[in-house]
Amino acid sequence: MPDLTDALWRKSSRSNNGGNCIEVVDNLPGIIGLRDSKDPSGPVLTFRPAAWIVFVAEVKRETLHH
């Protein structure tokens, strides 16, 4: 797990006020982090920048499945 001590979390511009918000950290070299704003001490997904670009593209195309 990368060191997120100096992470500056921000809410996604796509988040709504209905409580379904995510926060992103992009101020750390080589790491993008993603977490649930309702659970800031909970799990964090981390991506390398190239993987983040692919992830965001897939989300925008709505091709990810659970």
Contacts in CASP RR format, 6 or more apart in sequence:
PFRMAT RR
TARGET T0000
AUTHOR 0000-0000-0000
METHOD contacts of the structure
MODEL  1
MPDLTDALWRKSSRSNNGGNCIEVVDNLPGIIGLRDSKDPSGPVLTFRPA
AWIVFVAEVKRETLHH
1 44 0 8 1.000
1 46 0 8 1.000
2 28 0 8 1.000
2 31 0 8 1.000
2 46 0 8 1.000
4 25 0 8 1.000
4 28 0 8 1.000
4 31 0 8 1.000
4 33 0 8 1.000
4 44 0 8 1.000
6 27 0 8 1.000
6 28 0 8 1.000
7 25 0 8 1.000
7 27 0 8 1.000
7 28 0 8 1.000
7 33 0 8 1.000
8 25 0 8 1.000
8 27 0 8 1.000
9 23 0 8 1.000
9 24 0 8 1.000
9 25 0 8 1.000
9 35 0 8 1.000
9 40 0 8 1.000
10 23 0 8 1.000
10 24 0 8 1.000
10 25 0 8 1.000
11 21 0 8 1.000
11 22 0 8 1.000
11 23 0 8 1.000
11 24 0 8 1.000
11 37 0 8 1.000
12 21 0 8 1.000
12 22 0 8 1.000
12 23 0 8 1.000
12 24 0 8 1.000
15 21 0 8 1.000
15 22 0 8 1.000
15 37 0 8 1.000
19 37 0 8 1.000
19 38 0 8 1.000
21 36 0 8 1.000
21 37 0 8 1.000
21 38 0 8 1.000
22 34 0 8 1.000
22 35 0 8 1.000
22 36 0 8 1.000
22 37 0 8 1.000
23 34 0 8 1.000
23 35 0 8 1.000
23 36 0 8 1.000
23 37 0 8 1.000
23 40 0 8 1.000
24 32 0 8 1.000
24 33 0 8 1.000
24 34 0 8 1.000
25 31 0 8 1.000
25 32 0 8 1.000
25 33 0 8 1.000
25 34 0 8 1.000
26 32 0 8 1.000
26 33 0 8 1.000
30 48 0 8 1.000
30 49 0 8 1.000
31 46 0 8 1.000
31 47 0 8 1.000
31 48 0 8 1.000
32 46 0 8 1.000
32 47 0 8 1.000
32 48 0 8 1.000
32 49 0 8 1.000
32 52 0 8 1.000
33 44 0 8 1.000
33 45 0 8 1.000
33 46 0 8 1.000
33 47 0 8 1.000
34 44 0 8 1.000
34 45 0 8 1.000
34 46 0 8 1.000
34 47 0 8 1.000
35 42 0 8 1.000
35 43 0 8 1.000
35 44 0 8 1.000
35 45 0 8 1.000
36 42 0 8 1.000
47 55 0 8 1.000
58 64 0 8 1.000
END
